[in-house]
Amino acid sequence: MKFIKSLISGWYSGKGFKSMRKDNYEKALYYFERALTHSWNNYDPVLYDSMAIALYKLNRHDEALVNIKKSLEQYSLYKGGYQKADERVKELKQLEEYLQQNK
């Protein structure tokens, strides 16, 4: 069951990233949310940071902040396997700071 959930989650997240590249943030957000609901453990900092970016682009800044916090929390638990994690954390912290200053 875990394997099937991972496949479904991966399919939805792929559709979300494709929508982001086309600047279709509403659609991307939909797919990222679906990917998260099919995730077998709701642990996916990349999905949360992708949702934060989509929400930011949609001017839904309070929701973006919530997702940034979830993503940063999950990245802090990450034990490796995603080599760009430090870069993503730095970018998320910058966005978080910007959003908090411009509320």
N, CA, C and O atoms as a GROMACS GRO file, in nm:
protein
  412
    1MET      N    1   0.082  -0.120   0.000
    1MET     CA    2   0.000   0.000   0.000
    1MET      C    3   0.087   0.126   0.000
    1MET      O    4   0.055   0.225  -0.067
    2LYS      N    5   0.197   0.123   0.076
    2LYS     CA    6   0.287   0.237   0.083
    2LYS      C    7   0.343   0.271  -0.056
    2LYS      O    8   0.353   0.388  -0.092
    3PHE      N    9   0.378   0.169  -0.130
    3PHE     CA   10   0.433   0.187  -0.264
    3PHE      C   11   0.331   0.253  -0.357
    3PHE      O   12   0.366   0.344  -0.432
    4ILE      N   13   0.208   0.208  -0.352
    4ILE     CA   14   0.103   0.263  -0.437
    4ILE      C   15   0.076   0.409  -0.401
    4ILE      O   16   0.059   0.493  -0.489
    5LYS      N   17   0.071   0.439  -0.271
    5LYS     CA   18   0.049   0.577  -0.227
    5LYS      C   19   0.163   0.666  -0.276
    5LYS      O   20   0.140   0.780  -0.316
    6SER      N   21   0.286   0.614  -0.273
    6SER     CA   22   0.401   0.691  -0.321
    6SER      C   23   0.390   0.719  -0.470
    6SER      O   24   0.423   0.829  -0.515
    7LEU      N   25   0.345   0.621  -0.547
    7LEU     CA   26   0.328   0.640  -0.691
    7LEU      C   27   0.223   0.748  -0.720
    7LEU      O   28   0.244   0.835  -0.805
    8ILE      N   29   0.112   0.739  -0.650
    8ILE     CA   30   0.004   0.837  -0.672
    8ILE      C   31   0.050   0.976  -0.630
    8ILE      O   32   0.028   1.074  -0.702
    9SER      N   33   0.115   0.984  -0.514
    9SER     CA   34   0.166   1.113  -0.467
    9SER      C   35   0.266   1.171  -0.567
    9SER      O   36   0.263   1.291  -0.597
   10GLY      N   37   0.354   1.087  -0.618
   10GLY     CA   38   0.453   1.132  -0.717
   10GLY      C   39   0.389   1.181  -0.846
   10GLY      O   40   0.435   1.277  -0.906
   11TRP      N   41   0.283   1.114  -0.887
   11TRP     CA   42   0.212   1.156  -1.009
   11TRP      C   43   0.153   1.296  -0.989
   11TRP      O   44   0.169   1.383  -1.074
   12TYR      N   45   0.084   1.315  -0.875
   12TYR     CA   46   0.025   1.446  -0.847
   12TYR      C   47   0.131   1.555  -0.832
   12TYR      O   48   0.114   1.666  -0.882
   13SER      N   49   0.240   1.524  -0.764
   13SER     CA   50   0.342   1.627  -0.746
   13SER      C   51   0.406   1.664  -0.881
   13SER      O   52   0.439   1.780  -0.904
   14GLY      N   53   0.424   1.566  -0.968
   14GLY     CA   54   0.476   1.595  -1.102
   14GLY      C   55   0.384   1.688  -1.179
   14GLY      O   56   0.430   1.780  -1.246
   15LYS      N   57   0.253   1.665  -1.168
   15LYS     CA   58   0.157   1.754  -1.233
   15LYS      C   59   0.165   1.893  -1.171
   15LYS      O   60   0.151   1.993  -1.242
   16GLY      N   61   0.188   1.901  -1.040
   16GLY     CA   62   0.201   2.030  -0.973
   16GLY      C   63   0.322   2.107  -1.022
   16GLY      O   64   0.314   2.227  -1.049
   17PHE      N   65   0.436   2.039  -1.035
   17PHE     CA   66   0.557   2.106  -1.082
   17PHE      C   67   0.541   2.152  -1.227
   17PHE      O   68   0.589   2.259  -1.264
   18LYS      N   69   0.474   2.072  -1.307
   18LYS     CA   70   0.448   2.111  -1.446
   18LYS      C   71   0.359   2.236  -1.451
   18LYS      O   72   0.382   2.326  -1.531
   19SER      N   73   0.259   2.241  -1.364
   19SER     CA   74   0.171   2.358  -1.358
   19SER      C   75   0.248   2.482  -1.310
   19SER      O   76   0.223   2.593  -1.358
   20MET      N   77   0.341   2.464  -1.216
   20MET     CA   78   0.422   2.577  -1.168
   20MET      C   79   0.505   2.635  -1.282
   20MET      O   80   0.516   2.757  -1.296
   21ARG      N   81   0.563   2.548  -1.364
   21ARG     CA   82   0.645   2.596  -1.477
   21ARG      C   83   0.562   2.676  -1.575
   21ARG      O   84   0.615   2.761  -1.647
   22LYS      N   85   0.431   2.651  -1.579
   22LYS     CA   86   0.341   2.725  -1.668
   22LYS      C   87   0.276   2.844  -1.597
   22LYS      O   88   0.185   2.907  -1.651
   23ASP      N   89   0.322   2.874  -1.475
   23ASP     CA   90   0.268   2.984  -1.394
   23ASP      C   91   0.120   2.965  -1.361
   23ASP      O   92   0.049   3.063  -1.339
   24ASN      N   93   0.074   2.843  -1.358
   24ASN     CA   94  -0.064   2.813  -1.321
   24ASN      C   95  -0.063   2.769  -1.174
   24ASN      O   96  -0.065   2.650  -1.143
   25TYR      N   97  -0.059   2.868  -1.084
   25TYR     CA   98  -0.037   2.842  -0.943
   25TYR      C   99  -0.158   2.779  -0.874
   25TYR      O  100  -0.141   2.699  -0.782
   26GLU      N  101  -0.277   2.814  -0.916
   26GLU     CA  102  -0.398   2.752  -0.858
   26GLU      C  103  -0.397   2.602  -0.886
   26GLU      O  104  -0.421   2.520  -0.796
   27LYS      N  105  -0.370   2.568  -1.009
   27LYS     CA  106  -0.367   2.427  -1.048
   27LYS      C  107  -0.252   2.354  -0.977
   27LYS      O  108  -0.269   2.242  -0.931
   28ALA      N  109  -0.137   2.420  -0.969
   28ALA     CA  110  -0.022   2.360  -0.900
   28ALA      C  111  -0.056   2.332  -0.755
   28ALA      O  112  -0.025   2.225  -0.702
   29LEU      N  113  -0.120   2.428  -0.690
   29LEU     CA  114  -0.158   2.412  -0.550
   29LEU      C  115  -0.253   2.293  -0.534
   29LEU      O  116  -0.239   2.214  -0.440
   30TYR      N  117  -0.347   2.283  -0.624
   30TYR     CA  118  -0.441   2.170  -0.620
   30TYR      C  119  -0.365   2.037  -0.626
   30TYR      O  120  -0.389   1.947  -0.545
   31TYR      N  121  -0.273   2.026  -0.721
   31TYR     CA  122  -0.199   1.901  -0.737
   31TYR      C  123  -0.108   1.873  -0.618
   31TYR      O  124  -0.095   1.758  -0.575
   32PHE      N  125  -0.043   1.977  -0.564
   32PHE     CA  126   0.042   1.956  -0.447
   32PHE      C  127  -0.040   1.910  -0.326
   32PHE      O  128   0.004   1.824  -0.250
   33GLU      N  129  -0.157   1.969  -0.309
   33GLU     CA  130  -0.244   1.927  -0.198
   33GLU      C  131  -0.288   1.782  -0.215
   33GLU      O  132  -0.291   1.705  -0.119
   34ARG      N  133  -0.321   1.745  -0.338
   34ARG     CA  134  -0.360   1.606  -0.366
   34ARG      C  135  -0.241   1.511  -0.340
   34ARG      O  136  -0.257   1.404  -0.282
   35ALA      N  137  -0.123   1.553  -0.382
   35ALA     CA  138  -0.003   1.471  -0.358
   35ALA      C  139   0.017   1.449  -0.209
   35ALA      O  140   0.051   1.338  -0.166
   36LEU      N  141  -0.004   1.552  -0.131
   36LEU     CA  142   0.015   1.540   0.013
   36LEU      C  143  -0.088   1.447   0.075
   36LEU      O  144  -0.056   1.372   0.167
   37THR      N  145  -0.212   1.452   0.027
   37THR     CA  146  -0.314   1.363   0.083
   37THR      C  147  -0.287   1.216   0.048
   37THR      O  148  -0.332   1.126   0.118
   38HIS      N  149  -0.213   1.193  -0.060
   38HIS     CA  150  -0.179   1.056  -0.098
   38HIS      C  151  -0.042   1.012  -0.046
   38HIS      O  152  -0.002   0.897  -0.062
   39SER      N  153   0.028   1.105   0.017
   39SER     CA  154   0.156   1.070   0.076
   39SER      C  155   0.133   0.973   0.191
   39SER      O  156   0.036   0.988   0.266
   40TRP      N  157   0.217   0.876   0.204
   40TRP     CA  158   0.193   0.772   0.305
   40TRP      C  159   0.222   0.821   0.446
   40TRP      O  160   0.179   0.757   0.542
   41ASN      N  161   0.295   0.934   0.463
   41ASN     CA  162   0.323   0.979   0.599
   41ASN      C  163   0.314   1.131   0.618
   41ASN      O  164   0.352   1.182   0.723
   42ASN      N  165   0.266   1.203   0.519
   42ASN     CA  166   0.256   1.350   0.523
   42ASN      C  167   0.390   1.417   0.551
   42ASN      O  168   0.394   1.531   0.596
   43TYR      N  169   0.498   1.348   0.525
   43TYR     CA  170   0.631   1.404   0.544
   43TYR      C  171   0.691   1.430   0.406
   43TYR      O  172   0.741   1.338   0.340
   44ASP      N  173   0.685   1.553   0.365
   44ASP     CA  174   0.743   1.589   0.237
   44ASP      C  175   0.772   1.739   0.235
   44ASP      O  176   0.688   1.817   0.191
   45PRO      N  177   0.889   1.778   0.282
   45PRO     CA  178   0.920   1.920   0.288
   45PRO      C  179   0.919   1.988   0.151
   45PRO      O  180   0.891   2.107   0.141
   46VAL      N  181   0.950   1.913   0.047
   46VAL     CA  182   0.949   1.972  -0.088
   46VAL      C  183   0.807   2.010  -0.129
   46VAL      O  184   0.786   2.115  -0.189
   47LEU      N  185   0.710   1.926  -0.096
   47LEU     CA  186   0.571   1.959  -0.127
   47LEU      C  187   0.527   2.083  -0.050
   47LEU      O  188   0.462   2.171  -0.106
   48TYR      N  189   0.562   2.089   0.078
   48TYR     CA  190   0.522   2.205   0.157
   48TYR      C  191   0.588   2.333   0.107
   48TYR      O  192   0.524   2.438   0.102
   49ASP      N  193   0.716   2.325   0.068
   49ASP     CA  194   0.777   2.449   0.019
   49ASP      C  195   0.724   2.486  -0.119
   49ASP      O  196   0.717   2.604  -0.153
   50SER      N  197   0.687   2.388  -0.199
   50SER     CA  198   0.626   2.417  -0.329
   50SER      C  199   0.488   2.480  -0.312
   50SER      O  200   0.452   2.572  -0.386
   51MET      N  201   0.412   2.430  -0.215
   51MET     CA  202   0.281   2.491  -0.188
   51MET      C  203   0.300   2.633  -0.136
   51MET      O  204   0.221   2.722  -0.169
   52ALA      N  205   0.403   2.656  -0.055
   52ALA     CA  206   0.430   2.791  -0.005
   52ALA      C  207   0.458   2.888  -0.119
   52ALA      O  208   0.410   3.001  -0.119
   53ILE      N  209   0.536   2.844  -0.216
   53ILE     CA  210   0.568   2.931  -0.331
   53ILE      C  211   0.442   2.959  -0.412
   53ILE      O  212   0.417   3.073  -0.452
   54ALA      N  213   0.362   2.857  -0.437
   54ALA     CA  214   0.237   2.877  -0.512
   54ALA      C  215   0.145   2.973  -0.437
   54ALA      O  216   0.086   3.063  -0.498
   55LEU      N  217   0.133   2.956  -0.307
   55LEU     CA  218   0.048   3.045  -0.227
   55LEU      C  219   0.102   3.188  -0.228
   55LEU      O  220   0.025   3.284  -0.234
   56TYR      N  221   0.233   3.202  -0.221
   56TYR     CA  222   0.295   3.334  -0.229
   56TYR      C  223   0.260   3.401  -0.363
   56TYR      O  224   0.223   3.518  -0.367
   57LYS      N  225   0.274   3.327  -0.471
   57LYS     CA  226   0.243   3.380  -0.604
   57LYS      C  227   0.096   3.419  -0.617
   57LYS      O  228   0.060   3.505  -0.698
   58LEU      N  229   0.010   3.353  -0.538
   58LEU     CA  230  -0.134   3.382  -0.541
   58LEU      C  231  -0.172   3.490  -0.438
   58LEU      O  232  -0.290   3.516  -0.415
   59ASN      N  233  -0.071   3.551  -0.377
   59ASN     CA  234  -0.091   3.655  -0.274
   59ASN      C  235  -0.168   3.604  -0.153
   59ASN      O  236  -0.239   3.681  -0.088
   60ARG      N  237  -0.154   3.477  -0.123
   60ARG     CA  238  -0.214   3.417  -0.003
   60ARG      C  239  -0.102   3.398   0.100
   60ARG      O  240  -0.064   3.286   0.133
   61HIS      N  241  -0.053   3.511   0.148
   61HIS     CA  242   0.070   3.514   0.225
   61HIS      C  243   0.059   3.445   0.360
   61HIS      O  244   0.154   3.380   0.403
   62ASP      N  245  -0.054   3.457   0.429
   62ASP     CA  246  -0.067   3.389   0.559
   62ASP      C  247  -0.060   3.238   0.542
   62ASP      O  248   0.004   3.170   0.622
   63GLU      N  249  -0.124   3.187   0.439
   63GLU     CA  250  -0.118   3.043   0.412
   63GLU      C  251   0.023   3.002   0.369
   63GLU      O  252   0.070   2.893   0.403
   64ALA      N  253   0.090   3.089   0.294
   64ALA     CA  254   0.227   3.060   0.253
   64ALA      C  255   0.317   3.047   0.376
   64ALA      O  256   0.401   2.957   0.383
   65LEU      N  257   0.298   3.136   0.474
   65LEU     CA  258   0.378   3.130   0.597
   65LEU      C  259   0.357   2.998   0.672
   65LEU      O  260   0.452   2.940   0.724
   66VAL      N  261   0.233   2.952   0.677
   66VAL     CA  262   0.203   2.824   0.744
   66VAL      C  263   0.280   2.711   0.676
   66VAL      O  264   0.339   2.626   0.744
   67ASN      N  265   0.281   2.710   0.545
   67ASN     CA  266   0.350   2.604   0.471
   67ASN      C  267   0.501   2.617   0.481
   67ASN      O  268   0.572   2.517   0.481
   68ILE      N  269   0.551   2.740   0.488
   68ILE     CA  270   0.695   2.760   0.508
   68ILE      C  271   0.736   2.699   0.641
   68ILE      O  272   0.837   2.629   0.649
   69LYS      N  273   0.659   2.726   0.744
   69LYS     CA  274   0.691   2.672   0.877
   69LYS      C  275   0.689   2.519   0.877
   69LYS      O  276   0.776   2.456   0.937
   70LYS      N  277   0.591   2.460   0.811
   70LYS     CA  278   0.584   2.313   0.802
   70LYS      C  279   0.705   2.258   0.727
   70LYS      O  280   0.766   2.159   0.767
   71SER      N  281   0.739   2.325   0.618
   71SER     CA  282   0.852   2.280   0.537
   71SER      C  283   0.982   2.290   0.616
   71SER      O  284   1.062   2.196   0.616
   72LEU      N  285   1.004   2.403   0.682
   72LEU     CA  286   1.127   2.421   0.759
   72LEU      C  287   1.136   2.319   0.872
   72LEU      O  288   1.243   2.265   0.901
   73GLU      N  289   1.023   2.292   0.936
   73GLU     CA  290   1.020   2.192   1.042
   73GLU      C  291   1.060   2.055   0.987
   73GLU      O  292   1.137   1.982   1.049
   74GLN      N  293   1.007   2.020   0.872
   74GLN     CA  294   1.038   1.890   0.813
   74GLN      C  295   1.180   1.884   0.761
   74GLN      O  296   1.246   1.781   0.773
   75TYR      N  297   1.230   1.994   0.702
   75TYR     CA  298   1.369   1.994   0.656
   75TYR      C  299   1.464   1.974   0.775
   75TYR      O  300   1.568   1.911   0.760
   76SER      N  301   1.426   2.027   0.893
   76SER     CA  302   1.514   2.012   1.010
   76SER      C  303   1.524   1.865   1.053
   76SER      O  304   1.620   1.827   1.120
   77LEU      N  305   1.427   1.785   1.016
   77LEU     CA  306   1.427   1.642   1.050
   77LEU      C  307   1.493   1.556   0.942
   77LEU      O  308   1.522   1.439   0.963
   78TYR      N  309   1.516   1.617   0.825
   78TYR     CA  310   1.570   1.543   0.712
   78TYR      C  311   1.711   1.494   0.743
   78TYR      O  312   1.795   1.571   0.790
   79LYS      N  313   1.734   1.371   0.717
   79LYS     CA  314   1.864   1.310   0.746
   79LYS      C  315   1.947   1.291   0.620
   79LYS      O  316   2.039   1.209   0.619
   80GLY      N  317   1.918   1.364   0.516
   80GLY     CA  318   1.994   1.350   0.392
   80GLY      C  319   1.907   1.304   0.278
   80GLY      O  320   1.788   1.281   0.295
   81GLY      N  321   1.967   1.292   0.165
   81GLY     CA  322   1.896   1.244   0.048
   81GLY      C  323   1.847   1.355  -0.043
   81GLY      O  324   1.802   1.329  -0.154
   82TYR      N  325   1.854   1.477   0.004
   82TYR     CA  326   1.812   1.589  -0.080
   82TYR      C  327   1.920   1.695  -0.070
   82TYR      O  328   1.922   1.775   0.023
   83GLN      N  329   2.011   1.696  -0.167
   83GLN     CA  330   2.132   1.776  -0.157
   83GLN      C  331   2.107   1.927  -0.164
   83GLN      O  332   2.194   2.004  -0.125
   84LYS      N  333   1.992   1.969  -0.213
   84LYS     CA  334   1.964   2.112  -0.220
   84LYS      C  335   1.886   2.161  -0.098
   84LYS      O  336   1.836   2.274  -0.098
   85ALA      N  337   1.877   2.079   0.006
   85ALA     CA  338   1.797   2.115   0.123
   85ALA      C  339   1.847   2.243   0.189
   85ALA      O  340   1.766   2.328   0.225
   86ASP      N  341   1.978   2.260   0.205
   86ASP     CA  342   2.032   2.380   0.269
   86ASP      C  343   1.995   2.505   0.190
   86ASP      O  344   1.959   2.608   0.248
   87GLU      N  345   2.003   2.496   0.059
   87GLU     CA  346   1.968   2.609  -0.028
   87GLU      C  347   1.819   2.642  -0.015
   87GLU      O  348   1.781   2.758  -0.007
   88ARG      N  349   1.735   2.539  -0.015
   88ARG     CA  350   1.590   2.559  -0.003
   88ARG      C  351   1.555   2.620   0.132
   88ARG      O  352   1.470   2.709   0.139
   89VAL      N  353   1.618   2.574   0.238
   89VAL     CA  354   1.592   2.627   0.371
   89VAL      C  355   1.628   2.775   0.376
   89VAL      O  356   1.553   2.856   0.431
   90LYS      N  357   1.740   2.810   0.319
   90LYS     CA  358   1.782   2.951   0.316
   90LYS      C  359   1.680   3.036   0.240
   90LYS      O  360   1.642   3.144   0.287
   91GLU      N  361   1.635   2.989   0.125
   91GLU     CA  362   1.536   3.062   0.046
   91GLU      C  363   1.403   3.074   0.120
   91GLU      O  364   1.340   3.179   0.117
   92LEU      N  365   1.361   2.966   0.185
   92LEU     CA  366   1.236   2.970   0.260
   92LEU      C  367   1.243   3.067   0.378
   92LEU      O  368   1.147   3.138   0.406
   93LYS      N  369   1.356   3.069   0.445
   93LYS     CA  370   1.372   3.163   0.557
   93LYS      C  371   1.368   3.308   0.508
   93LYS      O  372   1.311   3.394   0.574
   94GLN      N  373   1.426   3.333   0.392
   94GLN     CA  374   1.422   3.468   0.335
   94GLN      C  375   1.279   3.506   0.300
   94GLN      O  376   1.236   3.619   0.327
   95LEU      N  377   1.205   3.415   0.240
   95LEU     CA  378   1.066   3.442   0.205
   95LEU      C  379   0.982   3.461   0.331
   95LEU      O  380   0.897   3.550   0.337
   96GLU      N  381   1.006   3.378   0.431
   96GLU     CA  382   0.934   3.391   0.557
   96GLU      C  383   0.956   3.529   0.619
   96GLU      O  384   0.862   3.595   0.663
   97GLU      N  385   1.082   3.570   0.622
   97GLU     CA  386   1.116   3.702   0.678
   97GLU      C  387   1.047   3.814   0.599
   97GLU      O  388   0.990   3.907   0.657
   98TYR      N  389   1.052   3.804   0.468
   98TYR     CA  390   0.989   3.905   0.382
   98TYR      C  391   0.838   3.913   0.409
   98TYR      O  392   0.783   4.022   0.425
   99LEU      N  393   0.773   3.798   0.414
   99LEU     CA  394   0.627   3.796   0.436
   99LEU      C  395   0.590   3.850   0.573
   99LEU      O  396   0.490   3.920   0.587
  100GLN      N  397   0.670   3.818   0.674
  100GLN     CA  398   0.641   3.867   0.808
  100GLN      C  399   0.659   4.019   0.817
  100GLN      O  400   0.585   4.086   0.888
  101GLN      N  401   0.757   4.072   0.746
  101GLN     CA  402   0.782   4.216   0.748
  101GLN      C  403   0.678   4.293   0.669
  101GLN      O  404   0.656   4.412   0.695
  102ASN      N  405   0.614   4.228   0.574
  102ASN     CA  406   0.520   4.298   0.486
  102ASN      C  407   0.375   4.256   0.509
  102ASN      O  408   0.294   4.258   0.416
  103LYS      N  409   0.343   4.220   0.630
  103LYS     CA  410   0.204   4.183   0.663
  103LYS      C  411   0.116   4.306   0.666
  103LYS      O  412  -0.004   4.296   0.691
   0.00000   0.00000   0.00000
